[in-house]
Amino acid sequence: MTRRQRLMATIRGEAVDRPAVSFYEIGGLPANPDDPSPFNIHNDPSWRPLIKLAEEWTDLIRLRTPDVRPACPQVVSELRKEETWTEQSAHGPSRYRRTTIRIGGRTLTSLTRRDAGIDTIWTIEHLLKGAEDLRAYLELPDEYLEETIHCANLHAEDALVGDAGIVMVDTSDPLCLAAALFSMEDYTTLAFTEPALFHRLLEKFAKPLYRRTEIVAAAFPGHLWRIYGPEYASEPFLPPALFDEYVVRYVEPMVRMINQHGGFARIHCHGRVRNILPKMVKMGAAGTDPLEPPHQGDITLAEARAMVGKDLVIFGNLEVSDIENLPPAQFEQVVRRSLAEGTAGSGRGFVLMPSAAPYGRMITPTTMANYMTMVRLVEAMA
């Protein structure tokens, strides 16, 4: 089988020649080792063998979004201002971004920082600090969130990856857009104490997001999607009843649109998922990721297969911290167990995959050896 055939058969629940293997963001997100920017971690020489291994030996799942732009840029520019700058410290340069929105008689501000050598963005100040900020934010006109949507880049990437893999449409859900506006403390407090107000925010984001989903699902049919954000309503942040309120209620329509055009929705949710896996099935999803093992998660791969394995493709179940820290002999046993549990008995399908990717500048020999183990063990099952 080609790598594309293997992945699509897995997603459809058909027989495959061996389990698929993905390195998630490595091979999934663009990585240019020739970009000399200090903010590009992939230009360290230690990354090149790992990128090459992913491109040549894994079942590539490209994470891509359509070309989305503001439909009313003048409205956006009148209400929102952004400022970026770089500061030097003892640890190297850091890039800052301040966003200011003036609406409802209030000035809302956020601040983020990206450090060179660490591929993550830290939110220092969140845009909304409570219910009054949220009420002001809700006064933003609908035109502020309206979009133009084009899918030519998705079709181009699909042609480019060819038989080496597939393109997966990457999208947030309304909850992700809403919760990210707050600190976790303020978000969970509002979600518990102001449900009617919080639903107004979810509905505001859902309207343009549903339009985007319908357009892309119709223009780029039959593909895998990743919907991220449900973990904001997973335990211990919120109880399962609020997962129904804030995720199922808003994500099920997205899944339905994707399914109607022959696509497949994969629900992204870290951490504790035992009580919400059946809810993913209820939504009509085709798969879930990354299904973290205990103690990061609360359900073993074998238990998840027994519970929902006939309904969901399971992408997992390796921790990136194990890839980076476990001695290769010990990590091999972890991989063997995941492969045994992920492929045991009958079920829809399994893709061996870590929970994330390294975000530092250096790839150590241990990390490289453990990624090679993943490929070696799945190849041995062919």
C-alpha positions as CSV (number, residue, x, y, z in Angstrom):
1,M,0.0,0.0,0.0
2,T,1.1,3.6,-0.5
3,R,1.2,5.8,2.6
4,R,-1.9,7.6,1.4
5,Q,-3.8,4.3,0.8
6,R,-2.8,3.1,4.3
7,L,-4.0,6.2,6.1
8,M,-7.3,6.4,4.2
9,A,-8.0,2.7,4.8
10,T,-7.2,3.1,8.5
11,I,-9.7,6.0,8.7
12,R,-12.4,4.1,6.9
13,G,-11.9,1.1,9.1
14,E,-10.5,-1.2,6.4
15,A,-7.6,-3.7,6.5
16,V,-4.1,-2.3,6.2
17,D,-0.7,-3.9,5.6
18,R,0.8,-2.5,8.8
19,P,-0.2,0.2,11.4
20,A,0.2,3.7,10.2
21,V,2.8,5.9,12.1
22,S,2.8,9.7,12.4
23,F,5.2,12.0,14.2
24,Y,2.3,14.5,14.5
25,E,3.7,18.1,14.0
26,I,7.0,16.7,12.5
27,G,6.0,16.0,9.0
28,G,2.7,17.6,9.8
29,L,3.5,21.3,10.1
30,P,5.9,23.1,7.7
31,A,9.6,23.0,8.8
32,N,12.3,24.8,7.0
33,P,15.8,23.9,8.3
34,D,17.3,26.5,5.8
35,D,15.6,29.5,7.4
36,P,18.3,31.3,9.4
37,S,15.8,33.1,11.7
38,P,16.7,32.8,15.4
39,F,13.1,32.0,16.0
40,N,13.2,28.9,13.7
41,I,14.2,26.0,15.9
42,H,14.4,23.7,12.9
43,N,17.6,25.3,11.6
44,D,19.7,23.5,14.2
45,P,21.5,20.6,12.4
46,S,20.2,18.1,14.9
47,W,16.7,18.5,13.4
48,R,17.6,17.5,9.8
49,P,17.8,13.7,10.4
50,L,14.5,13.8,12.2
51,I,12.7,15.8,9.5
52,K,14.2,13.5,6.9
53,L,13.0,10.4,8.8
54,A,9.5,11.8,9.0
55,E,9.3,12.7,5.3
56,E,10.7,9.4,4.0
57,W,9.3,6.8,6.5
58,T,6.2,8.0,8.2
59,D,2.6,8.2,7.0
60,L,2.4,11.9,6.5
61,I,-0.6,13.8,7.8
62,R,-0.2,17.5,6.7
63,L,-2.0,19.9,9.1
64,R,-3.2,22.7,6.9
65,T,-5.8,25.5,7.1
66,P,-7.6,27.1,4.2
67,D,-6.7,30.6,3.1
68,V,-8.8,32.7,5.5
69,R,-8.8,36.5,5.5
70,P,-11.0,39.2,7.0
71,A,-13.9,40.0,4.7
72,C,-14.1,43.6,6.1
73,P,-10.5,44.6,6.8
74,Q,-11.4,48.2,7.4
75,V,-13.8,47.3,10.2
76,V,-11.0,45.1,11.8
77,S,-8.4,47.8,11.5
78,E,-10.7,50.4,13.0
79,L,-11.3,48.3,16.1
80,R,-8.1,46.3,16.6
81,K,-4.5,47.4,16.6
82,E,-1.4,45.2,16.8
83,E,2.1,46.0,17.7
84,T,5.1,43.7,17.5
85,W,8.7,44.2,18.8
86,T,11.8,42.2,19.8
87,E,13.7,42.6,23.0
88,Q,17.1,41.1,23.9
89,S,17.8,39.3,27.2
90,A,20.5,37.1,28.6
91,H,18.7,34.2,27.0
92,G,18.5,35.7,23.5
93,P,15.8,37.6,21.6
94,S,12.2,37.5,22.5
95,R,9.4,38.6,20.2
96,Y,6.4,40.4,21.7
97,R,2.9,41.1,20.3
98,R,0.4,43.4,21.9
99,T,-3.2,43.5,20.7
100,T,-5.6,46.3,21.6
101,I,-9.3,46.3,20.9
102,R,-11.5,49.3,21.8
103,I,-15.1,48.4,22.0
104,G,-18.1,49.1,24.4
105,G,-16.3,51.9,26.1
106,R,-13.5,49.6,27.2
107,T,-9.9,49.1,26.1
108,L,-9.1,45.4,25.9
109,T,-5.4,44.3,25.7
110,S,-3.4,41.1,25.4
111,L,0.3,40.5,25.3
112,T,2.2,37.4,24.0
113,R,5.9,36.4,24.0
114,R,7.9,34.0,21.8
115,D,11.4,33.2,22.9
116,A,14.1,32.2,20.3
117,G,14.9,28.6,20.6
118,I,11.5,27.5,22.1
119,D,8.7,26.9,19.6
120,T,5.9,28.1,21.7
121,I,4.0,31.3,22.4
122,W,3.4,32.4,26.0
123,T,0.4,34.6,26.8
124,I,1.5,37.1,29.4
125,E,-1.8,39.0,29.4
126,H,-5.1,37.7,28.2
127,L,-7.5,39.9,26.3
128,L,-10.6,39.4,28.5
129,K,-10.3,39.6,32.3
130,G,-13.9,39.0,33.3
131,A,-17.6,39.3,32.6
132,E,-17.6,43.0,31.9
133,D,-14.8,42.7,29.3
134,L,-16.8,39.8,27.7
135,R,-19.9,42.0,27.5
136,A,-17.9,44.7,25.7
137,Y,-16.3,42.1,23.4
138,L,-19.8,40.9,22.4
139,E,-20.5,44.3,21.0
140,L,-18.1,43.7,18.2
141,P,-20.1,43.9,15.0
142,D,-20.6,40.7,13.0
143,E,-18.4,42.2,10.2
144,Y,-15.4,42.0,12.5
145,L,-15.5,38.2,12.3
146,E,-16.6,37.8,8.7
147,E,-14.2,36.0,6.4
148,T,-13.2,35.3,2.8
149,I,-12.3,31.6,2.4
150,H,-10.3,30.0,-0.4
151,C,-9.2,26.3,-0.6
152,A,-6.6,26.5,-3.5
153,N,-3.8,26.0,-1.0
154,L,-5.4,22.8,0.3
155,H,-5.7,21.3,-3.1
156,A,-2.1,22.3,-3.9
157,E,-0.8,20.7,-0.7
158,D,-2.8,17.6,-1.5
159,A,-1.2,17.3,-4.9
160,L,2.3,18.0,-3.4
161,V,2.1,15.3,-0.7
162,G,0.8,12.8,-3.3
163,D,1.0,9.1,-2.3
164,A,3.3,9.9,0.7
165,G,0.3,10.9,2.9
166,I,-2.8,13.0,3.2
167,V,-3.8,16.6,4.0
168,M,-5.8,17.1,7.3
169,V,-7.8,20.3,7.6
170,D,-7.0,21.9,10.9
171,T,-9.7,23.9,12.7
172,S,-10.6,25.2,16.1
173,D,-14.0,24.8,17.6
174,P,-16.0,27.7,19.1
175,L,-14.9,26.8,22.6
176,C,-11.2,27.1,21.7
177,L,-11.7,30.6,20.3
178,A,-13.7,31.7,23.4
179,A,-11.6,30.1,26.2
180,A,-8.3,31.3,24.8
181,L,-9.5,34.9,25.3
182,F,-9.2,34.4,29.1
183,S,-6.8,33.0,31.6
184,M,-7.8,29.5,32.6
185,E,-9.0,30.7,36.0
186,D,-11.2,33.4,34.5
187,Y,-12.5,31.1,31.8
188,T,-13.5,28.3,34.1
189,T,-15.1,30.7,36.5
190,L,-17.2,32.3,33.8
191,A,-18.1,28.9,32.3
192,F,-19.5,27.8,35.7
193,T,-21.1,31.0,36.8
194,E,-22.2,32.8,33.7
195,P,-23.4,30.0,31.3
196,A,-25.9,32.2,29.4
197,L,-23.3,34.9,28.8
198,F,-20.7,32.4,27.8
199,H,-23.1,30.8,25.3
200,R,-23.5,34.2,23.7
201,L,-19.7,34.2,23.0
202,L,-19.8,30.6,21.7
203,E,-22.6,31.5,19.4
204,K,-20.8,34.6,18.1
205,F,-17.8,32.4,17.1
206,A,-19.9,29.5,15.8
207,K,-21.6,31.5,13.1
208,P,-18.5,32.3,11.0
209,L,-16.9,29.0,11.9
210,Y,-19.9,27.0,10.6
211,R,-19.8,29.0,7.4
212,R,-16.1,28.2,7.0
213,T,-16.6,24.6,7.7
214,E,-19.4,24.2,5.2
215,I,-17.4,26.0,2.5
216,V,-14.2,24.0,3.0
217,A,-16.0,20.7,3.5
218,A,-17.8,21.2,0.1
219,A,-14.7,22.5,-1.7
220,F,-12.2,19.9,-0.3
221,P,-14.4,16.8,0.3
222,G,-13.4,13.4,1.5
223,H,-10.5,14.5,3.7
224,L,-9.6,14.1,7.4
225,W,-10.1,17.1,9.7
226,R,-8.7,17.9,13.2
227,I,-11.1,19.8,15.5
228,Y,-9.2,21.2,18.5
229,G,-10.5,22.9,21.6
230,P,-12.7,20.3,23.3
231,E,-10.0,19.7,25.9
232,Y,-11.0,23.1,27.4
233,A,-14.2,21.4,28.6
234,S,-12.5,18.1,29.7
235,E,-11.9,17.0,33.2
236,P,-10.6,18.4,35.5
237,F,-11.4,21.8,34.0
238,L,-15.2,21.2,33.6
239,P,-17.5,18.2,34.4
240,P,-18.8,16.0,31.6
241,A,-22.2,17.8,31.7
242,L,-20.6,21.0,30.6
243,F,-18.7,19.1,27.8
244,D,-22.2,18.5,26.4
245,E,-23.1,22.2,26.7
246,Y,-19.9,23.7,25.4
247,V,-18.5,21.1,23.0
248,V,-21.2,18.6,21.8
249,R,-23.7,21.3,21.2
250,Y,-21.3,23.3,19.0
251,V,-19.0,20.7,17.5
252,E,-21.7,18.2,16.4
253,P,-22.9,20.6,13.6
254,M,-19.3,20.9,12.3
255,V,-18.9,17.1,12.3
256,R,-22.2,16.8,10.5
257,M,-21.1,19.2,7.7
258,I,-17.8,17.3,7.3
259,N,-19.5,14.0,7.2
260,Q,-22.1,15.2,4.6
261,H,-19.2,15.8,2.2
262,G,-17.5,12.5,2.7
263,G,-15.0,13.8,5.2
264,F,-13.8,12.5,8.6
265,A,-13.6,14.5,11.8
266,R,-10.8,13.7,14.3
267,I,-11.4,15.3,17.8
268,H,-8.3,16.6,19.5
269,C,-8.3,16.3,23.3
270,H,-5.4,15.9,25.7
271,G,-5.7,14.5,29.2
272,R,-8.7,12.8,30.8
273,V,-11.1,11.5,28.1
274,R,-12.7,8.4,29.7
275,N,-16.0,10.1,30.3
276,I,-16.1,12.0,27.0
277,L,-15.0,9.3,24.4
278,P,-18.7,8.1,24.1
279,K,-19.7,11.7,23.5
280,M,-17.3,11.9,20.6
281,V,-19.0,8.9,19.1
282,K,-22.4,10.6,19.7
283,M,-21.1,13.6,17.7
284,G,-20.4,11.4,14.7
285,A,-16.6,11.8,14.9
286,A,-14.4,9.3,13.1
287,G,-11.3,9.5,15.4
288,T,-9.7,11.0,18.4
289,D,-6.2,12.1,19.4
290,P,-3.8,11.9,21.1
291,L,-5.3,9.5,23.7
292,E,-2.6,10.0,26.3
293,P,-1.8,7.1,28.6
294,P,-2.1,7.3,32.4
295,H,-1.1,9.4,34.3
296,Q,-1.4,12.2,31.8
297,G,-4.7,10.6,30.7
298,D,-7.2,8.4,32.6
299,I,-7.7,5.5,30.3
300,T,-5.4,2.9,28.8
301,L,-5.4,2.2,25.1
302,A,-6.7,-1.3,25.7
303,E,-9.7,0.1,27.6
304,A,-10.4,2.8,25.0
305,R,-10.3,0.1,22.2
306,A,-12.8,-1.9,24.2
307,M,-15.0,1.1,24.8
308,V,-15.1,2.9,21.4
309,G,-12.6,1.1,19.2
310,K,-15.3,0.0,16.7
311,D,-16.4,3.6,16.3
312,L,-13.3,5.7,16.5
313,V,-9.9,5.6,14.9
314,I,-7.4,6.1,17.8
315,F,-4.4,8.2,17.1
316,G,-1.8,7.9,19.9
317,N,-0.7,6.7,22.5
318,L,2.8,7.9,23.1
319,E,3.9,10.8,25.3
320,V,6.5,13.2,23.7
321,S,8.1,13.4,27.2
322,D,8.8,9.7,27.0
323,I,10.3,10.2,23.5
324,E,12.7,12.8,24.9
325,N,13.5,11.2,28.2
326,L,13.2,7.4,28.2
327,P,16.3,5.3,27.5
328,P,15.8,3.6,24.0
329,A,15.4,0.1,25.4
330,Q,12.7,1.2,27.8
331,F,10.9,3.3,25.2
332,E,10.9,0.3,22.8
333,Q,8.8,-1.6,25.4
334,V,6.3,1.4,25.6
335,V,6.0,1.4,21.8
336,R,5.5,-2.4,21.7
337,R,2.7,-2.2,24.2
338,S,1.0,0.6,22.3
339,L,1.1,-1.3,19.1
340,A,-0.1,-4.5,20.7
341,E,-3.1,-2.7,22.4
342,G,-3.8,-0.5,19.5
343,T,-4.1,-3.3,17.0
344,A,-5.6,-6.0,19.2
345,G,-8.9,-7.6,18.2
346,S,-11.3,-5.9,15.8
347,G,-11.7,-2.1,15.6
348,R,-11.9,0.8,13.3
349,G,-8.2,1.6,13.1
350,F,-5.1,2.7,15.0
351,V,-2.3,5.2,14.1
352,L,0.9,5.2,16.3
353,M,1.5,8.8,17.2
354,P,3.0,10.9,20.0
355,S,1.0,13.5,21.9
356,A,3.1,16.4,20.5
357,A,6.5,17.2,19.2
358,P,9.7,18.6,20.8
359,Y,9.7,22.4,20.9
360,G,13.3,23.0,21.7
361,R,16.2,23.8,19.4
362,M,18.2,20.6,20.0
363,I,17.2,17.0,19.1
364,T,19.2,14.7,21.4
365,P,20.6,11.3,20.3
366,T,18.1,9.7,22.7
367,T,15.2,11.5,21.1
368,M,16.3,10.6,17.6
369,A,16.8,6.9,18.6
370,N,13.3,6.7,20.0
371,Y,11.7,8.2,16.9
372,M,13.6,5.6,14.8
373,T,12.2,2.9,17.1
374,M,8.7,3.9,16.2
375,V,9.4,3.5,12.5
376,R,11.4,0.3,12.9
377,L,8.7,-1.4,14.9
378,V,5.8,-0.6,12.6
379,E,7.8,-1.6,9.6
380,A,8.5,-4.9,11.2
381,M,4.7,-5.5,11.3
382,A,4.3,-5.2,7.5
